[in-house]
Amino acid sequence: MSTIILGIESSCDDTSAAVICDGVLLSNVIASQAVHEAYGGVVPELASRAHQQNILPVVSEAVKRAGIDKSELNAIAFTRGPGLLGSLLVGTSFAKGLAASLNVPMVEINHLQAHVLAHFIRQSADDTTMPPSFPFLCLLVSGGNSQIIKVNSYYDMEIVGQTIDDAAGEAFDKCAKVMGLGYPGGPVVNRLGNIGNPTAFTFSKPHVPGYDYSFSGLKTSFLYTLRDRLEKDPTFIETHREDLCASLQRTVVDILMDKLRKASKDLKINEVAVAGGVSANTALRDAFHEHAVKYGWRIHIPPFAFTTDNAAMVAITGYFKYLHQDFCPMDATPFSRTVI
């Protein structure tokens, strides 16, 4: 008998629903919120209101595209946290109502764990992509998180290193905002950086012990460079935008890979994956391929569709937790911050 899981993701500004059957993705629907672009970042109140408008049509469309009836669902998996509380509350409340009406269990999902387990999504019944073998290291990089995670099993993950201040995605977004590139800044920095000179400028790198990250110094170094150059040339940003983006991108990738390489060597793990929104960055992907050749890593890079927040990763995590009979009570409440 098949196991069919509906996943619901509403941790930030994307409303998403997906259906997975025995680990195979049947549908993955995402409604993005363009309203935040005018504010240079996500506005929590606007995000939660948009989720309220989007969640019913998104879930209905996901079930329709999956070619099933909602009565066939075995469980409802939902993102409980971390994220924006107002946004999470919409998804949690909807999941409770749907689970109660169908008399099926609820499965709470840690958003960060879901990013890691996105590597186990099968996009079709004949998908032959080999998922990571346990244990493996996963570099989780997004707008709010930069972590190196040792993944021992679907249910056992250990944070080896993490940022002590800003995350990699925040560094991209904040520096992009100063240059007037809009929000989100990461994709724009990536696009412009790919045509610029990555050695045109030098920005400071942190000296943090162990496997932890720090990006606040890089951000400050970047801002000081702009301030000093703009005093001499008011058109500096306009005339050097591509080179600034390329140098910023190179520095972020170098910082990320230096610690990941150290962790791989020390822990003697050559099975290495990357996940999260910043994993869509092409320079970071190129660095993974280079390390695979140079250090013998067996790398795992997610399809672009599974890098940003999506319900497919929630559904696959819910599938594994359902097999483990790991359900949550109806009085579960969302949380904004947590560790794996």
Residue pairs with C-beta under 8 A, 6 or more apart in sequence:
2 21
2 22
3 21
3 22
3 74
3 319
3 322
3 323
4 19
4 20
4 21
4 26
4 66
4 68
4 72
4 73
4 74
5 19
5 20
5 21
5 73
5 74
5 75
5 76
5 77
5 107
5 315
5 318
5 319
5 322
6 17
6 18
6 19
6 59
6 62
6 63
6 70
6 73
6 75
6 76
6 77
6 98
6 315
7 16
7 17
7 18
7 19
7 20
7 77
7 78
7 109
7 311
7 312
7 313
7 314
7 315
7 316
7 317
7 318
8 16
8 17
8 55
8 59
8 76
8 77
8 78
8 79
8 91
8 94
8 95
8 311
8 314
9 15
9 16
9 17
9 18
9 78
9 79
9 91
9 111
9 114
9 309
9 310
9 311
9 313
9 314
10 16
10 51
10 55
10 78
10 79
10 83
10 87
10 88
10 90
10 91
11 79
11 81
11 82
11 83
11 84
11 87
11 88
11 91
11 111
11 309
12 42
12 47
12 83
12 84
12 87
12 309
13 32
13 33
13 36
13 42
13 47
13 50
13 87
14 30
14 31
14 32
14 33
14 308
14 309
14 310
15 30
15 31
15 33
15 50
15 51
15 54
15 55
15 58
15 91
16 28
16 29
16 30
16 31
16 58
16 309
16 310
16 311
16 312
16 314
17 27
17 28
17 29
17 55
17 58
17 59
17 61
17 62
17 63
17 311
18 25
18 26
18 27
18 28
18 29
18 62
18 310
18 311
18 312
18 314
18 315
19 25
19 26
19 27
19 62
19 63
19 65
19 66
19 68
19 73
19 315
20 26
20 121
20 312
20 315
20 316
20 318
20 319
21 66
21 68
22 319
23 120
23 121
23 122
23 316
23 319
24 122
24 123
24 124
24 125
24 127
25 121
25 122
25 123
25 124
25 312
25 315
25 316
26 65
26 66
26 67
26 68
27 61
27 62
27 63
27 64
27 65
27 66
28 62
28 305
28 310
28 311
28 312
29 58
29 61
29 62
29 65
29 311
30 58
30 310
30 311
31 50
31 54
31 57
31 58
33 46
33 47
33 50
35 43
35 46
35 50
36 42
36 43
36 46
36 47
36 183
37 182
37 183
39 183
40 177
40 182
40 183
41 173
41 183
42 84
44 84
44 85
44 86
44 87
45 86
47 84
47 86
47 87
48 84
48 86
48 87
48 89
48 90
51 87
51 90
51 91
52 90
55 90
55 91
55 94
56 94
59 94
59 98
62 311
63 69
63 70
70 98
70 102
71 102
73 102
73 104
74 104
74 322
75 99
75 104
75 105
75 106
75 107
75 318
75 322
75 327
76 95
76 98
76 99
76 102
76 104
76 105
76 106
76 107
76 318
77 95
77 106
77 107
77 108
77 109
77 314
77 315
77 317
77 318
77 319
77 321
77 322
78 91
78 92
78 94
78 95
78 106
78 107
78 108
78 109
78 314
79 88
79 91
79 109
79 111
79 114
79 314
80 88
80 92
80 108
80 109
80 110
80 328
80 332
80 333
80 334
80 335
81 88
81 110
81 111
81 334
81 335
81 336
81 337
81 338
82 110
82 111
82 112
82 144
82 335
82 336
82 337
82 338
83 111
83 334
83 336
84 336
85 334
85 335
85 336
88 334
88 335
88 336
89 334
91 334
92 332
92 333
92 334
95 106
96 106
96 330
99 105
99 106
99 330
100 330
105 322
105 327
106 327
106 328
106 329
106 330
106 332
107 317
107 318
107 321
107 322
107 326
107 327
107 328
108 328
108 332
109 314
109 317
109 318
109 321
110 317
110 338
110 340
111 309
112 140
112 145
112 147
112 338
112 340
113 157
113 317
113 340
114 313
114 314
114 316
114 317
115 140
115 142
115 275
115 276
115 313
116 138
116 140
116 149
116 151
116 157
116 273
116 275
117 154
117 313
117 316
117 317
117 320
118 275
118 302
118 306
118 310
118 312
118 313
118 316
119 131
119 132
119 138
119 273
119 275
119 300
119 302
120 131
120 132
120 154
120 316
120 320
121 306
121 312
121 313
121 316
122 129
123 129
123 303
131 300
132 138
132 151
132 271
132 273
132 298
132 300
133 271
133 298
134 151
134 152
134 153
135 150
135 151
135 152
135 269
135 271
136 150
136 151
136 269
136 271
136 272
136 273
136 300
137 148
137 149
137 150
137 151
137 160
137 260
137 263
137 264
137 267
137 269
137 271
137 272
137 273
138 148
138 149
138 151
138 272
138 273
138 274
138 275
139 147
139 148
139 149
139 256
139 260
139 272
139 273
139 274
139 275
139 279
140 146
140 147
140 148
140 149
140 274
140 275
140 276
141 147
141 167
141 168
141 169
141 256
141 274
141 275
141 276
141 277
141 278
141 279
141 284
142 167
142 168
142 169
142 276
142 277
142 278
143 167
143 169
143 170
143 173
143 184
143 186
143 277
143 278
144 167
144 169
144 170
145 162
145 163
145 167
145 169
145 276
146 162
146 163
146 167
146 168
146 169
146 213
146 215
146 256
147 159
147 160
147 161
147 162
147 163
147 340
148 159
148 160
148 161
148 162
148 211
148 259
148 260
148 263
149 157
149 158
149 159
149 160
149 340
150 157
150 158
150 159
150 160
150 267
150 269
151 157
151 273
152 158
154 317
154 320
154 321
154 324
155 320
155 321
155 324
155 326
157 340
158 340
159 339
159 340
160 211
160 263
160 267
161 210
161 211
161 212
161 213
161 259
161 263
162 212
162 213
163 212
163 213
163 214
163 215
164 208
164 212
164 213
164 214
165 214
165 215
165 216
166 174
166 214
166 215
166 216
166 219
167 213
167 215
168 213
168 215
168 252
168 255
168 256
168 278
169 186
169 276
169 277
169 278
170 215
170 219
171 215
171 218
171 219
171 248
171 252
172 185
172 186
172 189
172 248
172 249
172 252
172 278
173 183
173 184
173 185
173 186
174 185
174 219
175 185
175 189
175 219
175 222
175 223
175 248
176 182
176 183
176 184
176 185
176 186
176 188
176 189
176 245
177 183
177 185
178 222
178 223
178 226
179 226
179 237
179 241
179 244
179 245
180 237
181 188
181 189
181 192
181 241
182 188
186 277
186 278
186 280
186 281
187 280
188 245
189 245
189 248
189 249
190 245
190 249
190 280
190 281
190 282
190 283
192 241
192 242
192 245
192 246
193 242
193 245
193 246
193 248
193 249
193 250
193 283
194 246
194 282
194 283
195 242
195 246
196 241
196 242
196 243
196 244
196 245
196 246
196 247
197 242
197 243
197 246
197 247
198 246
198 247
198 249
198 250
198 283
199 247
199 250
200 240
200 243
200 244
200 246
200 247
201 225
201 243
201 244
201 247
202 247
203 218
203 221
203 222
203 225
203 247
203 248
203 251
204 217
204 218
204 220
204 221
205 217
205 218
205 251
205 254
205 255
205 258
206 213
206 214
206 215
206 217
206 218
206 255
208 214
211 259
211 262
211 263
212 259
213 255
213 256
213 259
215 252
215 255
218 248
218 251
218 252
218 255
222 244
222 248
226 236
226 237
226 244
229 236
229 240
230 236
230 237
233 239
237 244
249 281
249 283
250 283
253 281
253 283
253 284
253 287
256 284
256 287
257 284
257 287
257 291
260 272
261 291
261 295
263 269
264 270
264 272
264 295
264 297
270 295
270 296
270 297
270 298
271 297
271 298
271 300
272 288
272 291
272 297
272 298
272 299
272 300
273 299
273 300
273 301
273 302
274 284
274 285
274 288
274 299
274 300
274 301
274 302
275 302
275 307
276 307
277 307
277 308
277 309
278 284
278 307
279 285
279 301
279 302
279 307
280 304
280 307
280 308
285 301
288 297
288 299
288 301
289 299
291 297
291 299
292 298
292 299
305 312
306 312
306 313
321 327
